[in-house]
Amino acid sequence: METRYDELIERLRTAAQPERVVPPEFTAYLETVRMQAYKVTDRDVQALKDAGFSEDQIFEHTVSTAVAAGLERLEAGLGAL
């Protein structure tokens, strides 16, 4: 089903860079972001910082994963119509 937002959604998908390489240290954290974002804690972020990742890196991976999860849900909802 086409919507008037398709172009904007595609631009968002591209900007989020969902194909970016994810370091293994992010696996559990990003799974939490994808499935239960409300459970992410300061401790989770601090563990990534302690592992040597910058706030920018953590932010970029978080946003990429959150956008991808949101778009998956959007597509599922549109597919149900």
Secondary structure, 3 states (H helix, E strand, C coil): CCCCCHHHHHHHHHHHCCCCCCCHHHHHHHHHHHHHHHHCCHHHHHHHHHCCCCHHHHHHHHHHHHHHHHHHHHHHHHHCC
